[in-house]
Amino acid sequence: MSAILMEEAVKSDLKKRLGGLRCELWFGEPMSAYTTFQVGGPADVLALPRDESELEELVERCTSEELESTVIGGGANTLVLDGGVRGVVISLSKGFRQITLEEAPGETARIESGAGVKIPALVRFATAGGWEGMECLSGVPGTVGGALAMNAGTGKRFIEDSVESIRWIRLSQGGVERLLAGEIQFGYRTALFPEPGIVTSICFRVIRKDSEKLRTFLQADAKARRERQPWGMPCAGSIFRNPPGDFAGRLIESAGLKGRRIGGAEVSEVHGNFIVNRGGAKAADVLRLIDEIRAEVKRKHHTELELELRVIGEEAE
């Protein structure tokens, strides 16, 4: 059977197994349109639930049909390989965008943010209301759910510092429940849950602050980030974790790797820990560049760089 006929057979089978679901489904959808790197092969199925009800239904169907599922947020910090992703890719980008505020006695409040909310939108919401606690997310790309999964933040403060609880669906049993922050194991660029699941919203504790002071701080922070990060070019954020006591960007730059290019992938001229898509980059280009960076940094600095970038899917045959 030819490759094209095999693809059509797989598509037909998946349409039958996922038939009747209310959420939007796209078969063979290129993932390059759903990542900030703008590279990646097709997903067998891209599912776009709009609310918790549709997501619960989708999770239950994937479980009963024994279909592998992969969750993506806003596509930041993610490299999809050129061969695409097998099974069902679940994106929360079409829903889960509500932000609500519940003021508590005194000078505190809770902000509940859907996992699909864009991070800048949450930061603006908190700043406009004069609520402190979201500043560590200033300049971070992607969605709030993705920021939670990566425990995003600055070198001094992380998202875990403000999280009170989350709403999530356990993949093993379905059903939406609330999970307290103390039940999540936060670490450097990690958040480990009791078992695999999908976060639908995050509740943050925030403190009353002068909104003008917050706005001034965020404007200064945004200006500094624009000067030291590659703005306006497709990329995935930081590629490597900072090794203890040092910075991955410093090691890469001192190894003379700024501007190193393979295909359409290039080490940023602005910041060494960013790889940018100069146009037409393949995931294979990015992987080869990552290997070169690691080898050169190890040779010159005797340091093993660990990936912060999430890599999903299969390499092209």
QUIDAWO-V655755 format. One record per backbone hydrogen bond with DSSP energy under -1.0 kcal/mol. NH is the residue of the N-H (numbers start at 1). CO is the residue of the C=O. Records with the same first field share a line. If there is no record, write none. Layout:
NH: CO ; CO
This chain:
6: 2
7: 3
8: 4
9: 5
10: 6
11: 7
12: 8
13: 9
14: 10
15: 11
16: 12
17: 13
18: 14
21: 18
26: 46
28: 44
31: 41
34: 31
36: 75
41: 81
43: 29
44: 85
45: 87
46: 26
47: 89
48: 24
55: 51
56: 52
57: 53
58: 54
59: 55
60: 56
61: 57
62: 58
63: 59
64: 60
65: 61
67: 62
70: 88
72: 90
77: 236
79: 310
81: 312
83: 314
84: 81
85: 42
88: 68
89: 45
90: 70
91: 47
92: 72
95: 92
96: 50
100: 112
102: 110
104: 108
109: 206
110: 102
111: 204
112: 100
113: 202
114: 98
115: 200
116: 96
117: 114
119: 142
122: 118
123: 119
124: 120
125: 121
126: 122
127: 123
128: 124
129: 125
130: 127
131: 126
132: 207
137: 134
138: 135
140: 137
144: 117
145: 115
147: 143
148: 144
149: 145
150: 146
151: 148
152: 147
154: 157
159: 152
161: 158
162: 159
164: 203
165: 203
166: 179
167: 201
168: 177
169: 198
171: 196
174: 170
177: 168
179: 166
181: 164
183: 180
184: 181
185: 192
186: 184
187: 190
190: 187
192: 185
198: 169
200: 167
201: 167
202: 113
203: 165
204: 111
205: 162
206: 109
207: 132
208: 107
209: 130
214: 210
215: 211
216: 212
217: 213
218: 214
219: 215
220: 216
221: 217
222: 218
223: 219
224: 220
225: 221
226: 222
227: 223
228: 224
229: 225
231: 229
239: 273
241: 306
246: 243
251: 247
252: 248
253: 249
254: 250
256: 253
257: 252
259: 267
260: 257
262: 265
265: 262
266: 276
267: 260
268: 274
274: 271
276: 266
277: 234
278: 264
286: 282
287: 283
288: 284
289: 285
290: 286
291: 287
292: 288
293: 289
294: 290
295: 291
296: 292
297: 293
298: 294
299: 295
300: 296
301: 297
302: 298
308: 239
309: 239
310: 77
312: 79
314: 84
